[in-house]
Amino acid sequence: MLKVTKFGGSSLASAEQFKKVASIVLADKTRRYVVPSAPGKRHKQDTKITDMLYQCYEETAKKGEISPVFEDIKERYSSIIEGLELDLDLEKDFEIIKLSFLARAGRDYAASRGEYLNGKILAKYLGFDFIDAAEVIFFNNDGSFDAEKTNDVLSERLKNSDYAVIPGFYGVMPNDTIKTFSRGGSDITGAIVARAASADEYENWTDVSGFMIADPRIVDNPKSIDVITYRELRELSYMGATVLHEDAIFPVKKAGIPIHIKNTNAPDDEGTLIVTHTDKKSSSNVITGIAGKKDFTVLTLEKDMMNEEKGFGRRLLQVLERNDMSFEHLPSGIDTMSVVVSDKELEGKEDIIISELLQLTSPDSISIEKNIALIAVVGRGMKNVKGTAASVFMALAENDINIRMIDQGSSELNIIVGVDNADFEKSIRTIYAKLVK
């Protein structure tokens, strides 16, 4: 058994949190490789180290002298080292960082130092090897991640370390400059390490006990999800659920490695297990989760005998492609076809889109519905239970919520409804109350 563990910023925000992490890691000898984030907030009014590094770099670049924030960053790490009573001196590292900031090494370099320094501290505290991510994680010249080179090099490197800490969030470009993943990218690093190590499980430790069925900011005390498939996670992440970085799914999914979301502050909680496939129902509920996003527009084209007109859908999508737009959903009927786009993508292009659609598709009519929120009801169990969609629609109707759009995939994994932006939160609470026992 081999586990790769990733700890988020809140899990490593202070010396006290470091001690919790060490207790978790050292309690299980199969937790052999650890991926840390940079220190997060210690309290609501606090600032994340990554944000401090960005600020410090920008002020230094602007003034040509090191920003006063640099001393605040040093103090933050010093307080962790002192709190852990570690014999560790990072002064040489800070001097290199200072000179690199003055030489304008780049925003990615600046941001990456949060994980780099935290990784050094954690490796020392655990007694593990330290592997700099810049030596084992690679990007291509165009900035895309080089998955296969990384996997080859990292796999070989891990063979020489029984226990190691690999900082998250960054790697290196072919010209030796530092490149970061998008914010939250330590999740991705953890998945990359899990694949390279051929891990049996990738544990992702954060400040919540796994996925909730619905957003706790909308639904009071929602139930947790015990088991979820990668497909379900993909649907919920895309629709706004944000416990795990969306790109972190792919390296471990490819290798068939389960992800276990756990809570650093409540390590005995079961958390959420993410798997490739399971026949197990999620708790006693038909659905696995509910998620959604606001601010969409639905363009609907009507035309008699549309179903017999070859190339109609292709011409519609060509208009979007020509105007550098993507679409979210494409619900259709015999004589109607709708395309759902984000308000942000349509902004400033509405007139030209309508004009080109009229010219290329010659519809009988085009209608536009704005300020639409999309809500996805996701669950592998829905295909085996009759009436789930009817329950959703009835619950919304009984609460005076008008459904503006319906889209259900043939896999019966999810049901998507469109409602007015103003009804978004009410709709999620209504569906949750109806379907979650």
Buried (B, 14 or more C-beta within 10 A) or exposed (E): EBBBBBBBBBBBBBBEBBEBBBEBBBEEEEBBBBBBBBBBBBEEEBBBBBBBBBBBBBBBBEEEEBBEBBEBBBEBBEBBBEBBEBEBEBEEBBEEBBEBBEEEBBBBBBBBBBBBBBBBBBBBBBEBBBBBBBEBBBBEEEEEBBBEBBBBBBBEBBEEBEBBBBBBBBBBBEEEEBBBBEEBBBBBBBBBBBBBBEBEBBBBBBBBBBBBBBBEEBBEEBBBBBBBBBBBBBBBBBBBBEBBBBBBBBBBBEBEBBBBBBBBBEBEBBBBBBBBEBEEBBBEBBBBBBBBBBBBBBBBBBBEEBEEEEEBBEBBBBBBEEEEBEBBBEBBEEBBBBBBBBBEBBEEBBEEBBEBBEEBBEBEEBEEBEBBBBBBBBBBBBEEEEEBBEBBBEBBEEBEBEBBBEBBEEEBBBBBBBBBBEBBBBBBBBBBEBBBE
